[in-house]
Structures are given as C-alpha cells and as structure tokens.
C-alpha cells in the first residue's frame, strides 16, 4: 500500500500523458503552449507499466490529464489500458472538451467512467476571452451527449477569478437546477509564471462555501479515492457543487493522490520542487523495480505544500501536470 510518513494513503493517480495544450487560458497558458523542452512523452507500453505498478500498490482510481490529453491520437488505447489494469476501479479524464462530441464515443467504448470538462464561464464571450477559443456550444453539446449515454459521470471545472466569477456563480447555479453534473469551483493557484495575474484575480472559496451552507446546501460524504473537492448537494438542484480550496489550512491533511508526468516522473505534490524519474524502470516488463522505486520516494513527501509562503516549486504552469 502506498502510505507516506504522515499516514496518508494514496488510492488516486493523476497520470499526465502530454503537456501540450491547444487552449491559451489566461490563468495557465496566456501566450499559448511554448515548446521549450523535448516532447519525449511516455509510450503506450510505458504507460501500461506505470498503471500496472500503481494498481499493484493499491491505487484504485486513475485520472488521465495533460496538457490536453485528447491531443494524443492513442488516447482511447490509453483509457482501455487503464480500465483493464487489475486493481483499477475507476478511470477518469480531465479535458478542455474542444471536440467532445467527436471524441466521446471512442472514450465510452474504451471504458471511461468519469469525465471532467473545464468551463470557466457559461457566457460564450467570456469563455472565448478566457480560453482563446469559441468552443462553448460544442463543449455543452458534448456534455449533453455524455449525460444522455448514461455510461459516465460528468464534472465541470471552473477556476475562480475576480474578473468573472461574480456574474458566473449565479449563471452556474441556474444551470445546475436541471443539469445533473458536479460543478467544481477551483481557487486560482499561484504558479511560477502567473504571479501578477494571481495577485489581481485570486478569489477565496471560503465565502462561497459559507453562502452555500446558508442556502441549504449539504455536504457529500467523500469516497477514499475522491479528489480534493468539498462537495455539496441541494434537494432543489439536480447538480452538485464542489469547492477546491488549496489555500485552506487543512487542505493537505486528506491528500490521497500522486502524480506521474508525461515524461515519466513521479511528483509527490503538484508544487514539489522537481519530478523524480521513473523512466529507467519503465524500460522493462518486470515492474518490481518500478514499484520499489515508487515506494522509496514516498518518504520524501512533505506534510503540506508551501503555497501560503508563495513557494510554487517547479510548477511553471498547470499544463505541466494537469493540476
């Protein structure tokens, strides 16, 4: 079992398969993707070995991330590999959904269990302004298709930003009345490249949580492989709301996830100083050395990140690891 020195168990792997993204979101890649390092991403065979090792070490859930994972043509094969790995009970993906109606049938056929789509505004003009793309209608159509299939759950991610969130919270609530998705408001996080933007746009989720409780929203009990969101439900709404608040004092206490980058490095925290290479161990079918190396690194995991001290480690932007 993957357990650190603080007794935290890790049932959840966030697996990045590319750091390339075709969106230019203002909080992540405002100037678009910059190819400033070799794009030597893990092969399907290496990904198979990673998932097998983590499955044998007690991981129950894999989330496929990027960059934008749908830019890899072998994404359906990657989903299928994760789904067929012994021990893995749930396979999810986080995507910007730029061609969701086109991609969805292949993802469902491969066995995807859960889909997270980033929608930082329900206003088409604001969405275009934030992402650089006029794709909101396409993405919403894809979400409707996913819900109609009955084969996958859908969550929507929205980064809280001072410039947009005041209007959008009401529009999201109106949408959730009749739409059975979980909307997760994510506090904007400081990264190596966004300090000025962070200082201008950061909004705490604490007041939103307080207002939700006052309005009758009730907490949802977390599953042990659940993500970091505090989720709430309301009897008058088909949808749920989640809050991801990395600046709350106890955020890291319930950490249950590890990350592997597209280049085959283990990241003990989204904001660790560096990734720890697994690439040598990924070159052989015998995964015992790979498991030993993963276990040996866990002793270095810290009790918390250091975002409160404005220390962002080696994370230049969120596309590096998919959040």
Secondary structure, 3 states (H helix, E strand, C coil): CCECCCCCECCEEEEECCCCCCCCCCCCCCCCCCCCCCCCCCCHHHHHHHHHHHHHCCCCEEEEECCCHHHCCCHHHHHHHHHCCCCCCEEEEEECCCCHHHHHHHHHHHCCCEEEEECCCCCHHHHHHHHCCCCHHHHHHHHHHHHHHCCCEEEEEEEECCCCHHHHHHHHHHHHCCCCCEEEEEECCCCCCCHHHHHHHCCCCHHHHHHHHHCCCEECCCCCCCCCCEEEECCCCCCEEEEECCCCCCHHHHCCEEEECCCCEEECCCCCCCCEECCCHHHCCCCHHHHHHHHHHHHHCCCCCCHHHCCCCCCCCHHHCCC
